[in-house]
Amino acid sequence: MDQAKRIKKIASNTVWFFTSRMAEVINSLLLIALVARYLGVGEFGVYSFLMAACWTVLPLFLVLQRILVRDIAVDKGQVSEIVGTGLTLIGLLAPPILAFTMLLLLVFRVDSIYFTALLINVFAITFAALNSVCTSVFIAFEKVRYETLVSFIISTMSVVFIVAVVYFDMGFSATFMAFMLSNLIGICISVVIIFRLGVRPVVKLNFTRMVYFIKECGFLAVNQIIIQVYAYLGVFFLKEFTTDYDIGLFQAPARIVNRLNVFPISFSVALYPVLAALTAVTYQKEKIDYMITTACRLTLIATIPLSLFGFAFADELVSLFFGAKYTNCALLLRIMIVGVNFNFMIYVFEPLLIILHKQRSIFILNLILLVLSGAMYYPLTKFNGAYGASVAFFASNVLYLVIYLYFMASIVDLKPLARGALLPVAGGLSAFAVIYLLAGYNKILALAAALALYALFAKKAFTFDEIVFMKGLLKKKGLTYDGNKA
């Protein structure tokens, strides 16, 4: 496949995956708003802690998808056995996951009345993990539109069930039941689709392949657990030092900010099969350098405006989603939304490291990050509660990028990467400054001025050939990357 067709394929899959994730973002924001308003700040804090307890071990399930996508993309003839073994492995891991999460609740002295909700949530994430095994077929076959369909159905059903819970006042545990039922429906639909694609999962105890998956996932799974613990450090420290009310205040804006990660994730998922193909036979460094550099630059260009919008209208967003009880969250949201931009490029770096079988390196990098971030969260949350946790969130995201850039210097040429990021970053900093200075007068005017200033920087960040090529895509003239007709 020539470069123009390959870029079009990446663009198509990115759009489909982005559509899927955007549907999830919209639905999840609606779900968070419903749940937070229904439960109140204190009980929403408990809800957030239970979710954090499960999400710290969820990577043992979901990390398998990356290995499955890689292996299926390389050898599609073994897809039925690969998928079947993945489903079997998920089923075997479910009981120890449940035991671990129960132990975690005992350690943090959570009231036993919430154990039923935890049990339901473990079933919910198990169904989500089984679904991820099936959707790995869609991604590896570069048929991301099916993943979009399944994701949209799951998100829609979640909203329907949560609305029913709120309307009939079914209680705390029923909120988790809503997610379990929607994920169950999702796995059923995914199975039907993969059967239509000709994939017949061979579900059996294939110990050789299971050991291979565990070996391949080992460092990656532990690494993802570290990342999840890192993501919920604020929750765990707040649980130890403060109250459920503080957890609720902190998690409300954090849920909004974390949804912005959908944009870099969408691009990285579409990029994954391409990078895998470039390294399947020989390591094509020049092409990989170009792909990573371009991906990072475009990710920054596309995502910074979202942060600008959130920074300008933090008060309105908090009021819209969570109501008057959460008005103190606006400042926390502003601090977090600036910090999350530093995290975006990690989603472009990680796929390359996985493809190059550097899972151990990822593990070491993130372990260092966890230790250093914990050292920041400890004093800030102990003495400043939710506000200190938001400052630690910002600082740890800066640290996250610095650590990865230091390591990536041995794999990717950072000079063109730095040159490509210079204009988007400079434009973003300038735009944030404009909003900070003018928002007190008129927020809409301040945002418009900031976006206009940022657009000037972003436009100069595109090369002439890229502009020509994108115009060709829009006009459907089939242009190749250098601007010549194919």
C-alpha positions in Angstrom: 0.0 0.0 0.0 1.5 3.3 -1.0 1.9 6.2 1.4 -1.2 8.1 0.3 -3.5 5.1 0.7 -1.9 4.2 4.0 -2.4 7.8 5.4 -6.1 7.7 4.1 -6.5 4.3 5.9 -5.1 5.7 9.1 -7.3 8.8 8.8 -10.4 6.7 8.2 -9.7 4.4 11.2 -8.9 7.4 13.3 -12.2 9.0 12.5 -14.1 5.8 13.3 -12.3 5.3 16.5 -12.6 9.0 17.4 -16.3 8.8 16.7 -16.5 5.8 19.0 -14.6 7.5 21.8 -16.5 10.7 21.4 -19.7 8.8 21.8 -18.3 7.3 25.0 -17.1 10.7 26.2 -20.5 12.3 25.7 -22.3 9.4 27.3 -19.8 9.1 30.2 -20.1 12.8 30.9 -23.9 12.5 31.0 -23.5 9.4 33.2 -21.2 11.2 35.6 -23.6 14.1 35.8 -26.5 11.8 36.6 -24.6 9.7 39.1 -23.0 12.7 40.9 -26.2 14.6 41.2 -28.1 11.4 42.3 -25.6 10.3 45.0 -24.4 13.7 46.3 -20.8 14.7 47.0 -20.1 12.3 49.8 -21.6 9.1 48.3 -20.1 10.1 45.0 -16.8 10.0 46.8 -17.5 6.4 47.8 -18.6 5.6 44.3 -15.3 7.0 42.9 -13.2 5.0 45.4 -15.0 1.7 44.4 -14.4 2.5 40.7 -10.7 3.3 41.5 -10.3 0.0 43.4 -11.5 -1.9 40.4 -9.7 0.1 37.8 -6.4 -0.5 39.5 -6.6 -4.2 38.5 -8.6 -3.8 35.3 -5.4 -3.6 33.2 -4.8 -7.3 34.0 -7.8 -7.8 31.7 -7.7 -5.0 29.1 -3.9 -5.0 28.5 -4.4 -8.2 26.6 -6.1 -6.4 23.8 -2.8 -4.7 22.7 -1.0 -8.1 22.4 -4.0 -9.6 20.6 -4.2 -6.8 18.0 -0.4 -7.1 17.4 -0.5 -10.9 16.9 -3.7 -10.9 14.8 -2.4 -8.2 12.5 0.8 -10.2 11.9 -0.9 -13.6 11.5 -4.6 -13.4 10.7 -4.7 -17.1 10.0 -4.6 -17.9 13.7 -7.3 -15.4 14.7 -9.8 -18.0 15.9 -7.3 -19.6 18.3 -5.9 -16.3 19.4 -9.3 -14.9 20.3 -10.5 -18.1 22.0 -7.4 -18.3 24.2 -7.9 -14.6 25.1 -11.5 -15.3 26.2 -10.4 -18.3 28.3 -7.6 -16.4 30.0 -10.0 -13.6 31.0 -12.4 -16.1 32.5 -9.6 -17.7 34.6 -8.4 -14.3 35.9 -11.8 -13.1 37.1 -11.9 -14.9 40.5 -8.4 -13.7 41.7 -9.3 -10.1 40.6 -12.4 -10.2 42.7 -10.5 -11.5 45.8 -7.9 -8.7 45.3 -10.5 -5.9 45.1 -12.2 -7.2 48.2 -8.9 -7.1 50.1 -8.4 -3.6 48.9 -11.7 -2.5 50.5 -10.7 -4.1 53.8 -7.3 -2.3 53.8 -9.0 1.1 53.3 -11.7 0.2 55.9 -14.7 0.7 53.5 -18.1 -0.1 55.0 -19.2 -3.7 54.3 -22.6 -2.4 52.9 -20.7 -1.4 49.7 -19.3 -5.0 49.0 -22.3 -5.9 46.9 -21.7 -2.9 44.7 -18.0 -3.9 44.3 -19.0 -7.5 43.3 -21.4 -6.2 40.6 -18.6 -3.8 39.3 -16.2 -6.7 39.0 -18.7 -8.5 36.8 -19.1 -5.3 34.8 -15.4 -5.0 34.1 -15.1 -8.7 33.3 -17.8 -8.3 30.6 -15.9 -5.2 29.3 -12.7 -7.3 29.2 -14.3 -10.1 27.2 -15.7 -7.5 24.8 -12.2 -6.0 24.4 -11.0 -9.4 23.2 -13.6 -9.4 20.5 -13.0 -5.8 19.4 -9.3 -6.6 19.0 -10.4 -8.4 15.9 -12.0 -5.3 14.5 -8.9 -3.2 15.2 -6.5 -5.7 13.8 -8.6 -6.2 10.7 -8.7 -2.3 10.4 -12.5 -2.4 10.6 -12.8 0.1 13.4 -16.3 1.0 12.4 -17.6 -2.2 14.1 -15.8 -1.2 17.3 -17.6 2.2 17.0 -20.9 0.5 16.6 -20.5 -1.7 19.7 -19.1 1.2 21.8 -22.1 3.4 20.8 -24.6 0.7 21.8 -22.8 0.1 25.2 -22.7 3.8 25.9 -26.4 4.3 25.0 -27.6 1.4 27.0 -25.6 2.7 30.0 -27.4 6.0 29.9 -30.8 4.3 29.6 -30.1 2.0 32.6 -28.8 4.9 34.7 -31.8 7.0 33.9 -34.0 4.2 35.1 -31.9 3.9 38.3 -32.4 7.6 39.0 -36.0 7.7 38.0 -37.0 4.7 40.2 -34.5 5.6 43.0 -33.1 2.1 42.9 -30.1 2.9 45.2 -26.3 2.9 45.2 -25.6 -0.7 44.0 -28.0 -0.3 41.1 -25.7 2.3 39.5 -23.1 -0.5 39.0 -25.7 -2.9 37.8 -26.5 -0.5 35.0 -22.9 -0.7 33.7 -22.8 -4.5 34.1 -25.9 -5.0 32.0 -24.7 -2.6 29.2 -21.4 -4.4 29.0 -23.1 -7.8 28.8 -25.2 -6.5 25.9 -22.0 -5.3 24.2 -20.1 -8.6 24.4 -23.1 -10.4 22.9 -23.2 -8.0 19.9 -19.4 -8.2 19.4 -19.6 -12.0 19.3 -22.3 -11.8 16.6 -20.1 -9.5 14.5 -16.9 -11.5 14.7 -18.9 -14.6 13.7 -20.1 -12.6 10.6 -16.5 -11.8 9.9 -15.7 -15.5 9.8 -14.0 -15.8 13.1 -14.9 -18.8 15.2 -13.2 -18.5 18.6 -11.7 -21.8 19.8 -12.3 -21.6 23.6 -10.0 -24.2 25.2 -7.2 -24.5 27.7 -4.3 -23.8 25.3 -1.6 -23.6 28.0 1.2 -22.9 25.6 -0.5 -19.8 24.1 -1.7 -18.7 27.6 1.8 -18.8 28.9 2.9 -16.8 25.9 0.2 -14.2 26.5 1.0 -13.9 30.2 4.7 -13.6 29.4 4.0 -10.9 26.7 1.5 -9.1 29.0 3.5 -9.5 32.2 5.5 -6.2 32.3 2.8 -4.4 30.3 0.0 -5.5 32.7 2.0 -4.6 35.8 2.9 -1.3 34.1 -0.8 -0.6 33.4 -1.6 -1.3 37.0 1.1 1.2 38.0 -0.5 3.7 35.6 -4.0 3.1 37.1 -2.6 3.5 40.6 -0.9 6.7 39.4 -4.1 7.9 37.9 -6.0 7.4 41.2 -3.2 8.4 43.6 -5.3 11.5 44.5 -8.3 9.2 45.4 -6.2 6.9 47.6 -4.4 9.6 49.4 -7.6 11.6 50.0 -9.3 8.4 51.3 -6.4 8.0 53.8 -6.1 11.6 54.9 -9.4 13.3 54.4 -13.1 12.4 53.7 -15.3 11.0 51.0 -16.5 14.6 50.4 -13.0 15.6 49.4 -12.8 12.6 47.0 -16.1 13.7 45.4 -14.8 17.2 44.9 -11.6 16.0 43.4 -13.0 13.3 41.2 -15.8 15.4 39.6 -13.4 17.7 37.6 -10.9 14.8 37.2 -13.6 12.8 35.3 -14.1 15.7 32.9 -10.3 16.1 32.3 -9.6 12.4 31.8 -12.2 12.3 29.0 -9.9 14.6 26.9 -7.5 11.7 26.5 -9.9 10.3 23.9 -8.2 12.4 21.2 -4.6 11.1 21.5 -5.9 7.6 22.2 -7.9 7.6 18.9 -4.9 8.5 16.9 -2.6 6.0 18.7 -5.0 3.1 18.1 -5.1 3.8 14.4 -1.4 4.2 14.3 -0.7 0.9 16.1 -1.1 -1.5 13.2 1.0 0.7 10.9 3.9 0.8 13.3 3.6 -3.0 13.8 3.8 -3.4 10.0 6.9 -1.2 9.8 8.7 -3.3 12.5 7.4 -6.8 11.4 10.4 -7.4 9.0 12.9 -4.7 9.6 13.1 -1.7 11.8 12.5 1.2 9.4 13.8 4.0 11.7 13.3 7.0 9.3 9.7 6.1 8.7 9.0 5.5 12.3 10.7 8.8 13.3 8.5 10.6 10.8 5.3 8.8 12.0 6.0 9.5 15.7 7.0 13.2 15.1 4.0 13.9 13.0 1.6 12.1 15.4 2.9 14.1 18.4 2.7 17.4 16.5 -0.8 16.8 15.2 -2.0 15.6 18.6 -0.9 18.8 20.2 -2.5 20.9 17.5 -5.8 19.1 17.8 -6.1 18.9 21.6 -4.8 22.2 23.0 -8.0 24.1 21.9 -10.1 21.7 24.0 -8.1 22.6 27.1 -8.5 26.3 26.3 -12.3 25.9 26.2 -12.3 24.0 29.5 -10.0 26.6 31.1 -12.2 29.5 30.1 -15.6 27.9 31.0 -14.6 25.8 34.0 -17.3 27.4 36.2 -20.0 26.8 33.7 -18.9 23.2 33.0 -18.9 22.3 36.7 -22.3 23.9 37.2 -23.7 22.2 34.0 -22.5 18.7 34.8 -22.6 18.5 38.6 -24.8 21.3 40.0 -24.4 23.9 42.8 -23.0 21.4 45.3 -19.8 21.1 43.3 -19.1 24.8 42.6 -15.8 24.6 44.5 -14.5 22.3 41.8 -14.0 25.0 39.2 -10.5 26.0 40.3 -9.5 22.3 40.5 -10.7 21.8 36.9 -8.6 24.8 35.7 -5.4 23.4 37.3 -6.0 19.9 36.0 -7.0 20.8 32.5 -3.7 22.7 31.9 -1.7 19.7 33.2 -3.4 17.1 31.1 -1.8 18.5 27.9 1.6 17.2 29.0 0.1 13.7 29.1 -1.2 13.5 25.5 2.1 12.6 23.8 2.6 9.5 26.0 -0.2 7.9 24.0 1.9 8.2 20.9 5.1 6.9 22.5 3.7 3.8 24.2 2.5 1.9 21.1 6.0 2.1 19.6 7.6 0.8 22.8 5.1 -2.1 22.9 5.7 -3.0 19.3 9.5 -3.0 19.9 8.9 -5.4 22.9 10.1 -2.9 25.4 7.5 -3.6 27.9 10.1 -3.8 30.6 11.3 -0.3 29.9 7.7 1.0 30.1 7.4 -0.7 33.5 10.6 0.8 34.8 9.7 4.3 33.6 6.2 4.2 35.1 7.5 2.7 38.4 9.8 5.7 38.7 6.9 8.0 37.9 4.7 6.4 40.5 7.2 6.7 43.3 8.0 10.4 42.5 4.3 11.3 42.1 3.5 9.6 45.4 6.1 11.8 47.0 4.3 14.9 45.6 0.7 13.7 46.4 1.5 12.8 50.0 2.2 16.2 51.5 -0.2 18.1 49.1 -3.2 15.9 49.9 -2.4 15.6 53.6 -2.3 19.4 54.2 -4.4 20.8 51.3 -7.0 18.1 50.6 -8.7 18.2 47.2 -6.9 21.4 46.1 -3.5 19.9 46.9 -4.4 16.8 44.9 -5.2 18.9 41.9 -1.8 20.6 42.1 -0.1 17.2 42.4 -2.1 16.1 39.3 -0.7 18.9 37.3 2.9 18.4 38.5 2.9 14.7 38.0 1.7 15.1 34.4 4.7 17.4 33.7 6.9 14.8 35.3 5.3 12.0 33.2 6.3 13.6 29.9 9.8 14.5 31.1 10.6 10.9 32.1 9.3 9.5 28.7 11.1 12.1 26.7 14.4 11.3 28.4 14.0 7.6 27.5 12.6 8.1 24.0 15.8 10.0 23.1 17.5 6.7 22.5 14.8 5.5 20.0 13.4 8.6 18.3 15.3 11.7 17.1 13.9 14.3 19.5 15.2 17.3 17.6 12.5 17.3 14.9 10.0 16.3 17.6 10.9 19.4 19.6 10.8 21.6 16.5 7.4 20.2 15.6 6.0 20.8 19.1 7.5 24.3 19.5 4.8 26.2 17.6 1.8 24.4 19.1 3.2 24.7 22.6 4.1 28.4 22.2 0.7 29.1 20.8 -1.0 27.2 23.6 0.9 29.1 26.4 0.1 32.4 24.7 -3.6 31.5 24.4 -3.8 30.4 28.1 -2.3 33.7 29.0 -4.9 35.6 27.0 -7.7 33.8 28.7 -6.3 34.4 32.1 -5.9 38.1 31.4 -9.2 38.7 29.6 -11.7 36.2 31.2 -12.6 38.6 33.9 -14.0 41.0 31.3 -15.8 38.6 28.9 -15.1 34.9 28.7 -16.5 34.5 25.2 -14.3 37.3 23.9 -11.3 36.0 25.8 -11.7 32.5 24.3 -12.2 33.8 20.8 -9.1 35.9 21.0 -7.1 33.0 22.5 -8.3 30.6 19.7 -7.5 33.1 17.0 -4.0 33.6 18.4 -3.5 29.9 18.7 -4.7 29.3 15.1 -1.9 31.5 13.8 0.7 29.4 15.6 -1.0 26.1 14.6 -1.2 27.1 10.9 2.5 27.6 10.7 3.1 24.2 12.3 1.8 22.4 9.2 4.2 21.9 6.4 3.3 23.0 2.8 3.1 19.4 1.6 0.8 18.5 4.5 -1.5 21.4 3.6 -1.6 20.4 -0.1 -2.2 16.8 0.8 -5.1 17.6 3.2 -6.7 19.8 0.6 -6.5 16.9 -1.8 -8.2 14.6 0.7 -11.0 17.1 1.2 -11.5 17.5 -2.5 -11.3 13.7 -3.1 -8.8 14.1 -5.9 -6.7 11.2 -4.8 -3.5 13.2 -4.2 -0.3 11.6 -3.0 1.6 13.1 -0.1 3.9 15.2 -2.3 0.9 16.8 -4.0 1.1 14.9 -7.3 -1.9 13.1 -8.7 -1.9 9.3 -8.0 
